[in-house]
Amino acid sequence: MHSRHWQARRIGAGMALAVLCAGPCGAQQPDTTTATGPAPAAAPVTVLSPDVEAPRPFGHVLGDVVTQRVALDHDGRPLNLPGLPPLERTGNWFERRNARIEHDATGRRWLVLDYQIINVPEELRAIDLPALDLPTTVDGQRLQTASLPLTVAPLTPTVVLARAGLEEMRPDADAPHIDTAALERRLHLALAAAATLAAGWIALLSLRRWRAGRRLPFSRAQREMRRLDAGSSAAWRRLHRALDETAGQVVRGHSLATLLLRAPWLVPIEGELRLFFEASQARFFAEHPGDDADPAALCARAARLERKALA
């Protein structure tokens, strides 16, 4: 009994000591509610639901691109976005490929989003174009749209009708045979006509040159001077005769203007003609004639100008 009495007294003393220690510790904790005050209330959020032009809700397959248009106005007031939605995969079925702002014919602004279908179910079913929740430039104002259901189907069925070999891949069809005989005949006729036309032009050109050689004064003189010595007096007189025939009268150095008026195509060689007349005067009438002119070369140049102008 005596030992139990002392044991009970030791337990009571320990409990009293614990109570005394807990009191000061609890008193040292600060009252956060009194020190900092109540937490501020969150700003109200205004949700706007603008007009939406949805894509066709049916008949889509893998790879199709659908376009959603969201009006950037509400109750007559424009809506401005801090940025365009990111181009990323949105769920299992769609990937946002393009985002832009456009104006329609009335000047109304639209947020235009292009989504590509990147996955399809094994059979026809409806999938949801994701909803939008976008911030605007006004604090506490957000633009939200609902999801849009679309029906998609696989390009080919998983199982085809196992009948008459329909379950097997078939080889590519042979290219159709085209009869080219008629095309070849027309090609040969066209080539023959082109050859005939070319031959006709060559013959006509040759005939014009032949007639010019017999009709035009300098051309006839050039042909005759080939049989003469280039430095002979006969060659000089033959060029004089061609000049006289072209002018329709006897031509000398002082009457060169008359020749050029009658044959203006000789103007490019006017200087050479003056030198020829001076050399001819010295050759036939001076005691010491010079050979400053070449009548054959001058006649050839005059003949070329003559054929170009008259042939």
C-alpha positions as CSV (number, residue, x, y, z in Angstrom):
1,M,0.0,0.0,0.0
2,H,2.8,2.4,0.8
3,S,4.5,1.8,-2.6
4,R,1.3,2.3,-4.5
5,H,0.7,5.6,-2.7
6,W,4.1,7.0,-3.7
7,Q,3.5,5.8,-7.3
8,A,0.2,7.7,-7.6
9,R,1.8,10.8,-6.2
10,R,4.6,10.7,-8.8
11,I,2.0,10.3,-11.7
12,G,0.0,13.3,-10.4
13,A,3.1,15.4,-10.2
14,G,4.1,14.6,-13.8
15,M,0.7,15.5,-15.1
16,A,0.8,18.8,-13.3
17,L,4.2,19.6,-14.7
18,A,3.0,18.9,-18.3
19,V,0.1,21.3,-17.9
20,L,2.3,24.0,-16.6
21,C,4.7,23.6,-19.6
22,A,1.9,23.5,-22.3
23,G,0.4,26.8,-21.1
24,P,3.4,29.2,-22.0
25,C,4.1,27.4,-25.3
26,G,0.5,27.9,-26.5
27,A,0.6,31.5,-25.5
28,Q,3.6,32.3,-27.7
29,Q,1.9,31.3,-31.0
30,P,0.8,34.5,-32.9
31,D,-2.8,35.1,-33.9
32,T,-2.5,35.2,-37.7
33,T,-6.1,36.3,-38.1
34,T,-5.5,39.4,-36.0
35,A,-2.1,40.2,-37.5
36,T,-2.8,39.9,-41.3
37,G,-6.5,40.4,-41.5
38,P,-9.0,38.4,-43.6
39,A,-7.9,37.1,-47.1
40,P,-9.0,39.3,-50.0
41,A,-12.0,38.0,-52.1
42,A,-11.3,36.8,-55.7
43,A,-12.2,39.2,-58.5
44,P,-15.5,38.2,-60.2
45,V,-15.2,36.4,-63.6
46,T,-17.4,37.4,-66.5
47,V,-18.0,34.7,-69.0
48,L,-18.9,35.8,-72.6
49,S,-20.5,33.5,-75.1
50,P,-19.9,35.0,-78.6
51,D,-21.4,33.9,-81.9
52,V,-19.9,30.8,-83.4
53,E,-19.9,29.5,-86.9
54,A,-19.5,25.8,-86.7
55,P,-18.2,23.5,-89.4
56,R,-20.3,20.8,-91.1
57,P,-21.3,18.3,-88.4
58,F,-21.1,15.2,-90.5
59,G,-19.3,13.4,-93.3
60,H,-15.7,13.8,-92.1
61,V,-12.8,11.3,-92.4
62,L,-9.2,11.1,-91.4
63,G,-7.1,14.1,-92.6
64,D,-10.0,16.5,-93.1
65,V,-9.6,20.1,-92.0
66,V,-12.5,21.7,-90.3
67,T,-12.8,25.4,-89.6
68,Q,-14.4,27.1,-86.6
69,R,-15.2,30.8,-86.6
70,V,-15.7,32.8,-83.4
71,A,-17.0,36.4,-83.4
72,L,-14.8,38.8,-81.5
73,D,-17.6,41.0,-80.2
74,H,-20.3,40.8,-77.6
75,D,-23.3,43.1,-77.3
76,G,-21.8,45.5,-79.9
77,R,-18.5,45.8,-78.1
78,P,-15.3,44.4,-79.6
79,L,-13.4,41.6,-77.8
80,N,-9.6,41.7,-77.9
81,L,-7.4,38.7,-77.1
82,P,-3.9,38.9,-75.6
83,G,-2.8,36.3,-78.0
84,L,-4.0,33.6,-80.4
85,P,-4.6,30.0,-79.2
86,P,-1.5,27.8,-79.4
87,L,-1.1,25.4,-82.4
88,E,-1.1,22.0,-80.7
89,R,-2.9,18.7,-80.4
90,T,-6.3,19.1,-78.7
91,G,-7.4,15.7,-77.4
92,N,-7.4,12.4,-79.2
93,W,-9.0,13.5,-82.4
94,F,-7.9,17.0,-83.4
95,E,-4.8,19.1,-83.9
96,R,-5.1,22.9,-84.2
97,R,-3.2,23.7,-87.4
98,N,-3.8,27.5,-87.8
99,A,-5.2,30.4,-85.8
100,R,-5.8,33.8,-87.3
101,I,-8.1,36.9,-87.2
102,E,-10.1,37.8,-90.2
103,H,-12.6,40.5,-91.2
104,D,-15.8,39.7,-93.1
105,A,-17.5,41.8,-95.8
106,T,-19.2,44.0,-93.1
107,G,-15.9,44.5,-91.2
108,R,-16.8,42.2,-88.3
109,R,-13.8,40.5,-86.7
110,W,-13.6,36.7,-86.4
111,L,-11.2,34.3,-84.7
112,V,-10.7,31.6,-87.3
113,L,-9.3,28.2,-86.1
114,D,-8.4,25.3,-88.4
115,Y,-8.4,21.8,-86.9
116,Q,-7.2,18.7,-88.7
117,I,-8.7,15.3,-87.8
118,I,-5.6,13.2,-86.9
119,N,-7.4,10.1,-85.6
120,V,-10.7,8.3,-86.2
121,P,-12.6,5.6,-84.5
122,E,-12.9,2.1,-86.1
123,E,-16.6,2.8,-87.0
124,L,-18.8,5.8,-87.5
125,R,-19.3,7.8,-84.3
126,A,-19.6,11.4,-83.0
127,I,-16.5,13.2,-81.6
128,D,-16.4,16.6,-80.0
129,L,-14.5,19.6,-81.3
130,P,-13.0,21.0,-78.1
131,A,-14.5,23.9,-76.3
132,L,-12.6,27.2,-75.9
133,D,-11.8,29.1,-72.8
134,L,-9.8,32.2,-73.7
135,P,-8.8,35.3,-71.6
136,T,-9.5,38.7,-73.0
137,T,-7.6,41.9,-72.5
138,V,-10.2,42.9,-69.8
139,D,-9.4,41.5,-66.3
140,G,-11.9,39.0,-65.2
141,Q,-13.5,38.7,-68.6
142,R,-13.2,35.4,-70.5
143,L,-14.4,34.1,-73.8
144,Q,-15.9,30.6,-73.7
145,T,-17.5,28.4,-76.4
146,A,-19.1,25.0,-76.0
147,S,-17.8,21.8,-77.6
148,L,-19.2,20.9,-81.1
149,P,-20.1,17.4,-82.0
150,L,-18.9,16.0,-85.4
151,T,-19.4,12.6,-86.9
152,V,-16.3,10.9,-88.4
153,A,-15.8,7.5,-90.0
154,P,-12.8,5.5,-91.1
155,L,-11.7,5.6,-94.7
156,T,-12.3,1.9,-95.2
157,P,-14.1,-0.6,-93.0
158,T,-12.2,-2.9,-90.8
159,V,-13.9,-6.0,-92.2
160,V,-15.1,-6.2,-95.8
161,L,-17.7,-8.5,-97.3
162,A,-15.9,-11.9,-97.7
163,R,-17.5,-12.7,-101.0
164,A,-16.2,-13.2,-104.5
165,G,-12.6,-12.4,-103.5
166,L,-13.6,-8.9,-102.1
167,E,-11.4,-9.5,-99.0
168,E,-8.2,-9.7,-101.1
169,M,-6.1,-6.8,-102.5
170,R,-6.5,-6.5,-106.3
171,P,-3.7,-5.5,-108.6
172,D,-3.7,-2.1,-110.3
173,A,-5.8,-1.9,-113.5
174,D,-3.9,-1.9,-116.7
175,A,-3.6,1.4,-118.5
176,P,-6.2,1.7,-121.3
177,H,-4.8,1.2,-124.8
178,I,-4.9,4.3,-127.0
179,D,-4.9,3.8,-130.8
180,T,-2.2,6.2,-132.0
181,A,-2.5,5.4,-135.7
182,A,-4.8,8.5,-136.4
183,L,-2.4,10.7,-134.4
184,E,0.6,9.4,-136.3
185,R,-1.1,10.1,-139.6
186,R,-1.9,13.7,-138.6
187,L,1.6,14.1,-137.4
188,H,3.0,12.9,-140.7
189,L,0.7,15.2,-142.6
190,A,1.7,18.1,-140.5
191,L,5.4,17.4,-141.0
192,A,4.9,17.0,-144.7
193,A,3.0,20.3,-144.9
194,A,5.7,22.1,-142.9
195,A,8.4,20.7,-145.2
196,T,6.5,21.8,-148.2
197,L,6.0,25.2,-146.8
198,A,9.7,25.5,-146.0
199,A,10.7,24.4,-149.5
200,G,8.2,26.9,-151.0
201,W,9.8,29.7,-149.0
202,I,13.3,28.7,-150.0
203,A,12.2,28.4,-153.6
204,L,10.5,31.8,-153.5
205,L,13.6,33.4,-151.9
206,S,15.8,31.9,-154.5
207,L,13.5,33.1,-157.3
208,R,13.5,36.6,-155.9
209,R,17.3,36.6,-155.7
210,W,17.5,35.3,-159.3
211,R,15.1,37.9,-160.6
212,A,16.9,40.6,-158.6
213,G,20.2,39.5,-160.2
214,R,18.7,40.0,-163.7
215,R,16.6,43.0,-162.9
216,L,18.3,45.3,-160.4
217,P,21.2,47.4,-161.7
218,F,23.8,46.7,-159.0
219,S,23.0,43.0,-158.8
220,R,23.5,42.7,-162.6
221,A,26.7,44.7,-162.3
222,Q,28.0,42.6,-159.5
223,R,27.4,39.4,-161.5
224,E,29.2,40.8,-164.6
225,M,32.1,42.2,-162.6
226,R,33.0,38.8,-161.3
227,R,34.3,38.1,-164.9
228,L,36.3,41.3,-165.0
229,D,39.7,42.3,-163.4
230,A,38.9,44.2,-160.2
231,G,41.4,47.0,-161.1
232,S,40.5,47.3,-164.8
233,S,38.9,50.3,-166.3
234,A,36.0,48.1,-167.5
235,A,35.1,47.4,-163.8
236,W,35.0,51.1,-163.1
237,R,32.9,51.9,-166.1
238,R,30.4,49.0,-165.2
239,L,29.9,50.5,-161.7
240,H,29.3,53.9,-163.4
241,R,26.6,52.4,-165.6
242,A,24.9,50.8,-162.6
243,L,24.8,54.2,-160.9
244,D,23.4,55.9,-164.0
245,E,20.7,53.2,-164.3
246,T,19.7,53.6,-160.7
247,A,19.4,57.4,-161.0
248,G,17.9,57.4,-164.4
249,Q,20.5,59.8,-165.7
250,V,24.2,60.3,-165.8
251,V,25.6,60.7,-162.4
252,R,28.8,62.6,-161.4
253,G,30.2,63.7,-158.1
254,H,28.3,67.0,-158.2
255,S,25.0,65.2,-158.9
256,L,25.3,62.6,-156.1
257,A,22.4,64.2,-154.3
258,T,20.1,63.4,-157.2
259,L,21.1,59.7,-157.0
260,L,20.5,59.6,-153.2
261,L,17.1,61.3,-153.7
262,R,16.1,58.6,-156.2
263,A,17.7,55.7,-154.2
264,P,17.7,56.7,-150.5
265,W,18.8,53.2,-149.5
266,L,22.3,54.2,-150.8
267,V,22.6,56.9,-148.0
268,P,24.7,54.5,-145.7
269,I,27.5,54.4,-148.3
270,E,27.3,58.1,-149.4
271,G,30.9,58.7,-148.2
272,E,32.2,55.8,-150.2
273,L,30.4,57.0,-153.3
274,R,31.9,60.4,-153.0
275,L,35.4,58.8,-152.8
276,F,34.6,56.7,-155.8
277,F,33.6,59.7,-157.9
278,E,36.8,61.6,-156.9
279,A,39.0,58.5,-157.7
280,S,37.2,58.0,-161.0
281,Q,37.8,61.6,-162.0
282,A,41.5,61.3,-161.2
283,R,41.7,57.9,-162.9
284,F,40.3,59.0,-166.2
285,F,41.2,62.6,-166.4
286,A,44.3,63.2,-164.3
287,E,47.9,62.6,-165.4
288,H,48.6,60.6,-162.2
289,P,45.5,58.6,-161.3
290,G,45.1,57.0,-157.8
291,D,43.5,53.8,-156.8
292,D,41.8,54.9,-153.6
293,A,38.5,53.1,-154.4
294,D,37.6,49.4,-155.0
295,P,34.7,49.3,-157.5
296,A,34.0,45.6,-157.0
297,A,33.7,45.9,-153.2
298,L,31.6,49.1,-153.5
299,C,29.3,47.4,-156.0
300,A,28.8,44.4,-153.7
301,R,27.8,46.7,-150.8
302,A,25.4,48.6,-153.0
303,A,23.9,45.4,-154.3
304,R,23.2,44.2,-150.8
305,L,21.4,47.4,-150.0
306,E,19.6,47.2,-153.3
307,R,18.3,43.7,-152.7
308,K,17.3,44.5,-149.1
309,A,15.3,47.5,-150.2
310,L,13.8,46.3,-153.6
311,A,14.0,42.5,-153.9
